[in-house]
Amino acid sequence: MKILKVFVLPLLFVAATGLQAMATSPSTKGQDLRNEIVSMVDGIDLSSLDGDSEKVTIEFLVNAKKELVVLNIEDSQISKQILHLLDRRKVKTEGIAMNKLFILPITFNKN
């Protein structure tokens, strides 16, 4: 009985956790949501930028109506434009966690 406790039970535990890890595949929902948001801000006017690029971090959540609720945008020259384009816009991506905080860094290039 002692051999069973020492060797077999830990082996079964390792095997069970290994199978569980293989059963869960990485989700592409986050990447789909990111692509949808990038397409929403794709036409932003970048002529007001001082440099060639601007990195902006956007904090948002998706509410029960599948609308983007922008909570915070890193202060930049184009943050008002981003807020105008994203806040309360409906998203089409299915299966997104509702009322979960998302942090999305986006780099805008002038060229």
C-alpha positions as CSV (number, residue, x, y, z in Angstrom):
1,M,0.0,0.0,0.0
2,K,2.9,2.3,0.8
3,I,4.3,1.8,-2.7
4,L,1.0,2.8,-4.2
5,K,1.0,6.0,-2.3
6,V,4.6,6.9,-3.0
7,F,4.8,6.0,-6.7
8,V,1.5,5.4,-8.4
9,L,-0.6,8.2,-7.1
10,P,1.9,11.0,-8.0
11,L,2.3,9.4,-11.4
12,L,-1.5,9.4,-12.0
13,F,-1.6,13.1,-10.8
14,V,1.1,14.1,-13.3
15,A,-0.6,12.2,-16.1
16,A,-4.0,13.8,-15.4
17,T,-2.6,17.3,-15.3
18,G,-0.7,16.7,-18.5
19,L,-3.8,15.5,-20.3
20,Q,-5.7,18.5,-19.1
21,A,-3.0,20.9,-20.4
22,M,-3.1,19.3,-23.8
23,A,-6.9,19.5,-23.9
24,T,-7.1,23.3,-23.6
25,S,-6.0,25.0,-26.8
26,P,-5.1,28.7,-26.9
27,S,-8.0,31.0,-27.8
28,T,-7.9,33.3,-30.8
29,K,-10.7,35.4,-29.4
30,G,-8.3,38.0,-27.9
31,Q,-6.5,38.3,-31.2
32,D,-9.8,38.6,-33.1
33,L,-10.9,41.4,-30.8
34,R,-7.5,43.2,-31.2
35,N,-7.8,43.0,-35.0
36,E,-11.3,44.4,-34.9
37,I,-10.2,47.3,-32.7
38,V,-7.2,48.0,-35.0
39,S,-9.5,48.1,-38.0
40,M,-11.7,50.6,-36.1
41,V,-8.8,53.1,-35.5
42,D,-7.1,52.4,-38.9
43,G,-8.3,55.6,-40.5
44,I,-7.1,57.9,-37.7
45,D,-5.6,61.2,-38.8
46,L,-1.9,61.1,-37.9
47,S,-0.9,64.5,-39.3
48,S,-0.9,66.0,-35.7
49,L,1.8,63.7,-34.5
50,D,5.2,65.3,-33.8
51,G,7.3,62.2,-34.5
52,D,7.0,59.3,-36.9
53,S,5.2,57.0,-34.5
54,E,3.1,57.1,-31.3
55,K,2.5,54.2,-28.9
56,V,-0.9,54.4,-27.1
57,T,-2.2,52.1,-24.4
58,I,-5.9,51.7,-24.2
59,E,-7.8,50.2,-21.2
60,F,-11.3,49.0,-22.0
61,L,-13.9,46.4,-21.3
62,V,-16.8,44.9,-23.2
63,N,-20.2,45.3,-21.6
64,A,-23.2,43.0,-21.8
65,K,-24.4,44.9,-24.9
66,K,-21.1,44.0,-26.6
67,E,-20.0,47.6,-26.6
68,L,-16.5,48.8,-26.0
69,V,-16.3,50.9,-22.9
70,V,-13.0,52.9,-22.9
71,L,-11.8,53.3,-19.3
72,N,-8.5,55.0,-19.9
73,I,-6.3,56.0,-22.8
74,E,-2.7,57.0,-22.3
75,D,-2.4,60.7,-22.8
76,S,-1.2,61.4,-26.3
77,Q,-1.8,63.7,-29.2
78,I,-4.4,61.3,-30.8
79,S,-6.1,60.0,-27.6
80,K,-9.3,62.1,-28.2
81,Q,-9.6,60.7,-31.7
82,I,-9.2,57.2,-30.4
83,L,-11.8,57.8,-27.7
84,H,-14.2,59.1,-30.3
85,L,-13.7,56.1,-32.6
86,L,-13.9,53.4,-29.9
87,D,-16.1,54.4,-27.0
88,R,-19.5,52.6,-27.1
89,R,-18.8,51.0,-30.4
90,K,-20.3,47.5,-30.8
91,V,-17.9,44.6,-31.5
92,K,-18.7,41.6,-33.7
93,T,-16.2,39.2,-32.1
94,E,-18.0,36.3,-30.4
95,G,-17.2,34.7,-27.1
96,I,-15.4,37.6,-25.4
97,A,-15.4,37.8,-21.6
98,M,-17.8,40.5,-20.5
99,N,-16.8,43.2,-18.0
100,K,-13.2,42.0,-18.0
101,L,-10.4,44.6,-18.2
102,F,-8.4,44.5,-21.4
103,I,-5.2,46.5,-21.9
104,L,-4.2,47.0,-25.5
105,P,-1.0,48.8,-26.6
106,I,-1.2,50.1,-30.2
107,T,1.6,51.8,-32.1
108,F,0.6,54.3,-34.8
109,N,3.1,54.9,-37.6
110,K,2.9,58.0,-39.8
111,N,4.2,56.4,-43.0
